[in-house]
C-alpha cells in the first residue's frame, strides 16, 4: 500500500474487473480491494457464509480456489473473517488503498504476508 497497485494474481485471474489487480470502481459494490493469500480456514468460512470459492464453476470460467491462491476479496468479507479469527494473510502491495475505508492500516499490517 502507498505505491503503485501491484498484481494480486493472474492464475487464476482475479479482481472485480479480472485484470489480476484489486482495482475498484462504481460497479464494484462489494469493494474487492484486499489481495489475500487464501487459507483452508478462510475458504471454509466463506463457504459457510454463502460464497463457495473452492468449487470450480466452468460455466463462468472459474477454476475454484485452493489454499495458497491469491484473490481479491471483498473488504467486508475479510473483516467478517477477521472478527471470526480466520482472516487470510494480506498482500499489502497488491491491496487497494480503498481498503482503508473498511479496515485500519494496522489491522492489514498485522496480517501482512510477502
C-alpha positions as a Markdown table, in Angstrom:
| # | Residue | x | y | z |
|---|---|---|---|---|
| 1 | Unk | 0.0 | 0.0 | 0.0 |
| 2 | Unk | 1.2 | 3.5 | -0.6 |
| 3 | Unk | 2.8 | 2.8 | -4.0 |
| 4 | Unk | 1.5 | 1.7 | -7.4 |
| 5 | Unk | -1.0 | -1.1 | -7.1 |
| 6 | Unk | 0.7 | -4.4 | -7.9 |
| 7 | Unk | -0.8 | -7.5 | -9.4 |
| 8 | Unk | -2.5 | -9.8 | -7.0 |
| 9 | Unk | -2.9 | -12.9 | -9.2 |
| 10 | Unk | -3.3 | -13.8 | -12.9 |
| 11 | Unk | -3.6 | -17.6 | -12.5 |
| 12 | Unk | -6.4 | -17.7 | -11.7 |
| 13 | Unk | -7.3 | -14.2 | -12.9 |
| 14 | Unk | -8.6 | -12.1 | -10.0 |
| 15 | Unk | -10.1 | -8.7 | -9.4 |
| 16 | Unk | -13.6 | -7.3 | -9.9 |
| 17 | Unk | -12.6 | -6.4 | -13.5 |
| 18 | Unk | -10.5 | -9.6 | -14.0 |
| 19 | Unk | -7.3 | -7.7 | -14.6 |
| 20 | Unk | -5.3 | -9.5 | -11.9 |
| 21 | Unk | -5.4 | -6.4 | -9.7 |
| 22 | Unk | -7.7 | -5.4 | -6.9 |
| 23 | Unk | -8.9 | -2.3 | -8.7 |
| 24 | Unk | -12.3 | -0.9 | -7.9 |
| 25 | Unk | -14.9 | 1.4 | -9.3 |
| 26 | Unk | -18.5 | 2.4 | -9.1 |
| 27 | Unk | -19.7 | -1.0 | -10.4 |
| 28 | Unk | -17.8 | -2.9 | -7.7 |
| 29 | Unk | -20.4 | -2.8 | -4.9 |
| 30 | Unk | -18.5 | -5.4 | -2.9 |
| 31 | Unk | -15.3 | -3.4 | -2.8 |
| 32 | Unk | -13.0 | -6.3 | -4.0 |
| 33 | Unk | -9.9 | -4.4 | -2.7 |
| 34 | Unk | -8.0 | -6.7 | -0.4 |
| 35 | Unk | -5.4 | -9.1 | -2.0 |
| 36 | Unk | -5.3 | -12.1 | 0.2 |
| 37 | Unk | -3.5 | -15.4 | 0.2 |
| 38 | Unk | -6.2 | -17.9 | 0.8 |
| 39 | Unk | -6.2 | -20.5 | 3.6 |
| 40 | Unk | -8.3 | -23.6 | 4.3 |
| 41 | Unk | -9.9 | -21.9 | 7.3 |
| 42 | Unk | -10.9 | -18.8 | 5.2 |
| 43 | Unk | -12.2 | -20.9 | 2.4 |
| 44 | Unk | -14.4 | -23.0 | 4.8 |
| 45 | Unk | -15.6 | -19.8 | 6.5 |
| 46 | Unk | -16.5 | -18.2 | 3.1 |
| 47 | Unk | -18.3 | -21.4 | 2.0 |
| 48 | Unk | -20.4 | -21.3 | 5.3 |
| 49 | Unk | -21.1 | -17.6 | 4.7 |
| 50 | Unk | -22.6 | -18.5 | 1.3 |
| 51 | Unk | -19.7 | -17.7 | -1.0 |
| 52 | Unk | -18.2 | -21.0 | -2.1 |
| 53 | Unk | -14.8 | -20.1 | -3.6 |
| 54 | Unk | -13.5 | -23.6 | -3.7 |
| 55 | Unk | -15.9 | -25.3 | -6.2 |
| 56 | Unk | -15.0 | -24.9 | -9.8 |
| 57 | Unk | -17.7 | -23.2 | -11.9 |
| 58 | Unk | -16.6 | -23.9 | -15.5 |
| 59 | Unk | -19.7 | -22.2 | -16.9 |
| 60 | Unk | -18.2 | -18.9 | -15.6 |
| 61 | Unk | -14.6 | -19.7 | -16.3 |
| 62 | Unk | -13.9 | -20.1 | -12.6 |
| 63 | Unk | -11.5 | -22.8 | -11.7 |
| 64 | Unk | -12.2 | -22.9 | -7.9 |
| 65 | Unk | -9.6 | -21.7 | -5.4 |
| 66 | Unk | -7.2 | -23.6 | -3.2 |
| 67 | Unk | -5.2 | -22.6 | -0.2 |
| 68 | Unk | -2.2 | -20.6 | -1.3 |
| 69 | Unk | -4.0 | -18.9 | -4.2 |
| 70 | Unk | -4.2 | -15.2 | -4.1 |
| 71 | Unk | -7.6 | -13.5 | -4.6 |
| 72 | Unk | -9.1 | -10.0 | -4.4 |
| 73 | Unk | -11.5 | -10.2 | -1.5 |
| 74 | Unk | -14.5 | -8.0 | -0.6 |
| 75 | Unk | -13.3 | -5.8 | 2.2 |
| 76 | Unk | -16.4 | -6.6 | 4.4 |
| 77 | Unk | -15.9 | -10.4 | 3.9 |
| 78 | Unk | -12.3 | -10.0 | 5.1 |
| 79 | Unk | -13.5 | -8.0 | 8.1 |
| 80 | Unk | -16.0 | -10.7 | 8.9 |
| 81 | Unk | -13.2 | -13.3 | 8.7 |
| 82 | Unk | -11.1 | -11.1 | 10.9 |
| 83 | Unk | -13.9 | -11.0 | 13.5 |
| 84 | Unk | -14.2 | -14.8 | 13.3 |
| 85 | Unk | -10.4 | -15.3 | 13.7 |
| 86 | Unk | -9.8 | -16.7 | 10.2 |
| 87 | Unk | -8.7 | -13.7 | 8.2 |
| 88 | Unk | -6.3 | -14.8 | 5.5 |
| 89 | Unk | -2.9 | -13.1 | 5.1 |
| 90 | Unk | -2.9 | -9.8 | 3.1 |
| 91 | Unk | -0.5 | -8.8 | 0.3 |
| 92 | Unk | -0.2 | -5.1 | 1.1 |
| 93 | Unk | 1.5 | -4.1 | -2.2 |
| 94 | Unk | -1.5 | -5.6 | -4.1 |
| 95 | Unk | -4.2 | -4.3 | -1.8 |
| 96 | Unk | -6.1 | -1.2 | -3.0 |
| 97 | Unk | -5.9 | 1.9 | -0.7 |
| 98 | Unk | -9.7 | 1.8 | -0.7 |
| 99 | Unk | -9.5 | -1.0 | 1.8 |
| 100 | Unk | -8.7 | 1.7 | 4.4 |
| 101 | Unk | -12.3 | 2.8 | 4.2 |
| 102 | Unk | -13.2 | -0.5 | 5.9 |
| 103 | Unk | -10.2 | -1.7 | 7.9 |
| 104 | Unk | -7.3 | 0.1 | 9.6 |
| 105 | Unk | -3.8 | 0.0 | 8.2 |
| 106 | Unk | -2.7 | -1.5 | 11.5 |
| 107 | Unk | -5.1 | -4.5 | 11.0 |
| 108 | Unk | -3.9 | -5.0 | 7.5 |
| 109 | Unk | -0.2 | -4.8 | 8.5 |
| 110 | Unk | -0.8 | -7.3 | 11.3 |
| 111 | Unk | -2.0 | -9.8 | 8.7 |
| 112 | Unk | 0.6 | -8.9 | 6.0 |
| 113 | Unk | 2.5 | -11.6 | 4.1 |
| 114 | Unk | 5.1 | -11.2 | 1.3 |
